[in-house]
Amino acid sequence: MIISDSVLDALLKALPQVHPQMYFKSSMTALSHAMEDQVLAGDDHPLVIASFQRERFYRQEAHRYLRISERTDQVYVLAAPETDFTNQSNHYETIAFDPKDALSKEWHLVVLGQQYASCLICKERELPELRTDTPELHVDQARRFEGIWTFDRAMVCKAAELLLHRIAQYRPELKSKTDGVLEQIETEAHSGGIHVDPAPFAQRLVTYLQAGQYKLTKAYRSIAEQERKERLVNLITAAVRQSLNPNEILKVAATELGQVLGVGRCLIYRCKAIDTSATLDHEYLGSICDEPVPSLAGRTWTLQGNPLFEQVVQEQEPVYIQDTQADDRLSVIKDGEFTIQALAQTWHIRSWLMVPVLHQNQLLGMVELHFCNPTPHDLNEHELEMIEAIASQIGVALIQAEAFENLEDLNQQLEALDRTRSNLIAITGHELRTPLSTIQVCLESLASEPDMSPDLRQVLLNSALTDGERMRKLIQDFLTLSRLESGRVEWRMEPLPLWECVDLALSSVQARRFADPIPQIVTQLSTELPLVKVDGEWLVEVLTKLLDNACKFTDPDGRITIQAKRIGSKMLEVTVSDTGRGIEANRLETVFDRFYQEEGALRRTTGGTGLGLAICRQIITNWGGRIWAESGGKDRGSQFHFTIPTVSLEEQQSMSTRRRRNH
């Protein structure tokens, strides 16, 4: 059955002196709850008729009507069904009407008791078409109703009469029950009714409105906290967009987070789970009772032994100590001297929060907040959520900055590879083509001139052999560097005396340069030097290339010196110095690049491939040492230093024991 007549229109027609008013949904809810609460607080047995537009609205109040039914047996609830709302007579009467019925547009509540009476009879007004992206909550709160709300007993009786007749039409089996109620209402109407005191209802309404205001204030506070969090996140995001420098990002984050939360001290620093300490570079300082908080900037912050840091690393969750003076975790002895609790007192930390900066479960850094007021700080959920959001944003920023740094390194490597390619083309075009041309000319001359004198024939043969050796050496250096860089060298590390390798290198240099005068080479090696743990063949290669390099750039009347000294207990430093051309300060590192030549690959007088020092660096680096050059400048000589591992004292003793046993 569908009834198209409006209850509100029927009431206004029966009472033409009444003028409807406009109500928002929130006002309707407040009035309805106050009326229901008055029933629950009373001791009589009133008539209660509630008409809900949809079943879902009824479901929100079903528990209240179950309690109301315990007060009175005259409870009628009407709603358009959506799931399982049907006509029933359980705790109270439920009446289901068609969703197309006029009641689906109305909201009614009638309460008629012996000591009080009130009714709310309203019809929803159609809203203008709303934007599709308007949140549902806003749409619900914007709903408006036109109708009447009154304590007038006559009006309440008339509204109850209209609704009871409507109920009898929906559920004819209830007619006898509703007729009895209608008779009571008619009898009361003829008697003139009684005076209604609205004070209890007003008290209920004020209580409800106060509760609503409290909820509204709480909602506003939550919105404000959300706005603070979003503003901070936006600031960090803006800092990330403006700069990929992690130091700038951490500086902005520490300042903004400290200011918003009003902390005594905000520290943000980079660290890993295995770190024992961290340097505090980024700090925000507040004040204590208008006095500045002491600064920790630039200090080394000990992490090992700090129970808060250890707990954060283990759980990967924030750790908060509300009162550092009373927490047992901070009283553990640290480093055998003092406690973290004492540290907190020294730096005025009353409440202490540590929040990890994580990326894929890896610790990248830490956000520390020190609340330095005399009383402990009560950290609320909104503050913690905001700090965690900032820590998450910082983690993203640090990863982005690290990725950018890696990208820069990759670009530099690509540039170096491009330079290598260019040099390789130049070397191939010059170093290989030139000797090949010479060899070709010599061989063609020998083949086409059978009457050539023996002396000239020997000169041509020597030239061809020299350039052939030059090509062989270039190709050999190419292959050697390729093997070293690709890690395809099998090292045969063994204890050796340094002087043996030096003697072999000297013999090699003198043999290759037997026809040319070379500078004086002086060896200054102490007999007390420890054995070195190296691959002897490759160490001879390093020494040979360094000596050969020194010979090329030193006049025959110059001097080359080989020296060595201990560096700590595990390394030996070897130095090859000369009195030759020297190296300019801006080229001391460049000389180790592939194909580097002081005079350029295409115009040099000293010969060579430009790969010798690059090969030396690869060899020494593979052994855990390092190689570098020093020079006083042009024509002031140069010194090439490299470090190599030595045999430990225990190994030497073990070797001596084995020798004695063998003898």
Order of alpha helices (4+ residues) and beta strands (2+ residues): alpha-beta-alpha-beta-alpha-beta-beta-beta-beta-beta-alpha-beta-alpha-alpha-alpha-alpha-beta-beta-beta-beta-beta-beta-alpha-beta-beta-beta-alpha-beta-beta-alpha-alpha-alpha-beta-alpha-beta-beta-alpha-beta-beta-alpha-beta-beta-alpha
